[in-house]
Amino acid sequence: MKRRVGNPFERASRWMFTKIISGLARTLRDEDLSVAQLAALHLVDQAGELGQSQLAEVLALSPSAASRLVDGLVQRNLLERRESEHDRRIRVLRVAAHGTELLDAFGEERAELIERLTSKLPRAIVKVFLDNVERFRAEEGSSR
């Protein structure tokens, strides 16, 4: 694989990633969460409801590792787990109220950071960027 260091997109993404990940590291420490737990919360939040086996697959976890991860989030009232209405063997996950509060707080922090990082850009450029991100999100959601 050819290294793209020096590519303007790589430099920009590395700089932004550094800003975002350092904030994330503080949040994970403060909330005593792992990256996998935070990823699980975000994945379930994006899906609305997600099967535990689907979560395991997306995170590349064994069923037992996914079960332990989910157990910890359920015990902390961040996720809710119930049996599927269609198949009692399937466990369905949903973000609990406390999990929603936590994700909202993380979202606010990220939004403030990105607003600071883009504050010197012309508003029209930021609008084009945000409009395109929304279009990509919609396209990704419709392809599932």
C-alpha positions in Angstrom: 0.0 0.0 0.0 1.4 3.3 -1.0 1.7 5.9 1.8 -0.2 9.0 1.2 1.6 11.1 3.8 1.9 14.6 2.4 -1.5 14.3 0.6 -3.5 17.3 1.7 -6.5 15.1 2.6 -4.4 12.9 4.7 -2.8 15.8 6.6 -6.2 17.4 7.2 -7.8 14.1 8.3 -4.9 13.3 10.6 -5.1 16.7 12.2 -8.9 16.5 12.7 -8.7 12.9 13.9 -6.0 13.9 16.4 -8.3 16.7 17.8 -11.3 14.4 17.9 -9.6 11.3 19.3 -7.8 13.3 22.1 -11.2 14.6 23.2 -12.6 11.0 22.9 -9.8 9.7 25.1 -10.7 12.2 27.9 -14.4 11.2 27.6 -13.6 7.5 27.7 -11.5 8.0 30.8 -14.1 10.1 32.5 -16.9 7.7 31.8 -14.8 4.6 32.2 -15.8 3.2 28.8 -13.8 1.3 26.2 -13.7 2.2 22.5 -15.7 -1.0 21.8 -18.4 0.0 24.3 -18.7 3.5 22.8 -18.8 2.1 19.3 -21.6 -0.3 20.4 -23.6 2.6 21.8 -23.2 4.6 18.6 -24.0 1.6 16.4 -27.2 0.8 18.4 -28.1 4.5 18.4 -27.7 4.8 14.6 -29.8 1.7 14.0 -32.5 2.4 16.5 -32.6 -1.2 17.4 -29.9 -3.8 16.7 -29.6 -7.5 17.3 -26.8 -8.5 19.6 -25.4 -10.9 17.0 -25.4 -8.1 14.4 -23.4 -5.9 16.8 -20.9 -8.7 17.4 -20.5 -9.1 13.6 -20.0 -5.3 13.0 -17.4 -5.1 15.9 -15.8 -8.4 14.9 -16.4 -9.9 18.3 -17.2 -13.4 19.3 -20.7 -14.0 20.6 -19.4 -14.4 24.2 -17.2 -11.2 23.9 -20.2 -9.3 22.6 -22.4 -10.6 25.4 -19.9 -9.5 28.0 -19.6 -6.0 26.3 -23.4 -5.7 26.2 -23.8 -7.0 29.8 -21.6 -4.1 31.0 -23.6 -1.5 29.1 -26.9 -3.0 30.4 -25.6 -3.0 34.0 -24.7 0.7 33.6 -28.2 1.5 32.2 -26.7 2.6 28.9 -28.3 -0.1 26.8 -31.5 -2.1 27.1 -31.7 -5.7 26.0 -34.8 -7.7 25.3 -36.0 -10.8 23.4 -37.1 -10.4 19.8 -40.8 -10.5 19.3 -40.3 -12.9 16.4 -37.6 -15.2 17.8 -36.9 -15.6 21.5 -33.4 -16.7 20.8 -32.5 -13.3 19.4 -31.5 -10.5 21.7 -32.5 -6.9 20.5 -30.6 -3.9 21.8 -31.8 -0.3 22.2 -30.0 2.7 23.8 -31.4 3.4 27.3 -32.3 6.9 28.4 -29.0 7.3 30.3 -27.1 6.1 27.1 -29.0 8.7 25.1 -28.0 11.4 27.6 -24.4 10.3 27.3 -24.4 10.2 23.5 -26.0 13.6 23.4 -23.3 15.1 25.6 -20.6 13.5 23.5 -22.3 14.8 20.4 -22.3 18.4 21.8 -18.6 18.2 22.5 -17.8 16.9 19.0 -20.1 19.6 17.4 -18.4 22.3 19.4 -15.0 21.0 18.4 -15.9 20.8 14.7 -17.5 24.3 14.8 -14.2 25.7 16.3 -12.1 23.8 13.7 -14.3 25.2 10.8 -14.9 28.7 12.3 -12.4 30.4 9.9 -13.9 28.8 6.8 -16.4 30.7 4.7 -20.0 29.6 5.8 -20.8 28.6 2.2 -18.0 26.0 2.2 -19.1 24.6 5.6 -22.7 24.4 4.3 -21.6 22.5 1.2 -19.6 20.1 3.3 -22.5 19.5 5.8 -25.0 19.1 2.9 -22.8 16.5 1.3 -22.3 14.6 4.6 -26.1 14.5 5.1 -26.5 13.2 1.5 -23.9 10.5 2.1 -25.6 9.5 5.3 -28.9 9.2 3.6 -27.4 7.1 0.8 -25.8 4.8 3.2 -29.0 4.4 5.2 -31.0 3.6 2.0 -28.5 0.9 1.0 -29.0 -1.2 4.1 
